[in-house]
Amino acid sequence: MDVIAENGSKLMPIEIKFGKTLTGESFAGLKKWLLLAQNIGDSPTLIYGGAEHYKRQDIQIYGWQESGNVF
């Protein structure tokens, strides 16, 4: 599932994954979107079924229980 949110003059891509484990492929959609969006993409975010909150490959990652902190 993918969501695009407005963040000022930028667009914030949010991808939601239901699994608890992330792999390199988990970031492929966000990376492709950022490449296509060029300078209008900002703050890529991935929400997943796990519990960790961290940053990987310039993507903010939130566990589903912290998804309310995205905005």
C-alpha positions as CSV (number, residue, x, y, z in Angstrom):
1,M,0.0,0.0,0.0
2,D,1.4,3.4,-0.9
3,V,0.3,6.9,0.2
4,I,1.6,10.3,-0.9
5,A,1.1,13.1,1.6
6,E,1.7,16.9,1.1
7,N,4.4,18.3,3.2
8,G,4.5,22.0,2.3
9,S,5.7,22.3,-1.3
10,K,7.1,18.7,-1.1
11,L,5.5,15.3,-1.5
12,M,6.1,12.7,1.2
13,P,5.9,9.1,0.0
14,I,4.7,6.6,2.6
15,E,4.8,2.9,2.0
16,I,3.1,0.4,4.2
17,K,4.4,-3.2,4.5
18,F,2.5,-5.8,6.6
19,G,5.5,-8.0,7.3
20,K,7.6,-7.9,10.4
21,T,10.9,-8.3,8.5
22,L,12.4,-5.9,6.1
23,T,14.7,-6.8,3.2
24,G,16.5,-4.7,0.6
25,E,13.5,-5.2,-1.7
26,S,11.2,-3.5,0.9
27,F,12.7,-0.2,-0.1
28,A,12.6,-0.6,-3.9
29,G,9.2,1.2,-4.4
30,L,10.2,4.2,-2.3
31,K,13.6,4.5,-4.0
32,K,12.0,4.3,-7.5
33,W,9.4,6.9,-6.6
34,L,12.1,9.3,-5.3
35,L,14.1,8.8,-8.4
36,L,11.1,9.7,-10.6
37,A,9.9,12.6,-8.3
38,Q,13.4,14.1,-8.2
39,N,13.3,17.4,-6.2
40,I,9.6,17.3,-5.1
41,G,10.0,14.1,-3.0
42,D,10.9,14.5,0.7
43,S,11.0,12.5,3.9
44,P,10.4,8.9,2.5
45,T,8.7,6.8,5.1
46,L,8.1,3.1,5.5
47,I,5.6,1.7,8.1
48,Y,5.9,-2.1,8.7
49,G,4.6,-4.8,11.0
50,G,7.6,-4.7,13.4
51,A,8.3,-2.6,16.4
52,E,11.6,-0.8,15.6
53,H,11.9,2.9,14.6
54,Y,15.1,3.8,12.8
55,K,16.5,5.3,9.6
56,R,18.0,3.2,6.8
57,Q,19.1,4.3,3.3
58,D,17.7,7.8,4.0
59,I,14.2,6.3,4.7
60,Q,12.5,6.8,8.0
61,I,11.1,3.4,9.3
62,Y,8.3,3.1,11.8
63,G,6.8,0.1,13.4
64,W,3.0,0.0,13.0
65,Q,2.5,1.0,16.7
66,E,4.4,4.2,16.1
67,S,2.8,5.1,12.8
68,G,0.9,8.0,14.4
69,N,4.3,9.7,14.8
70,V,4.8,10.0,11.0
71,F,3.1,13.4,10.9
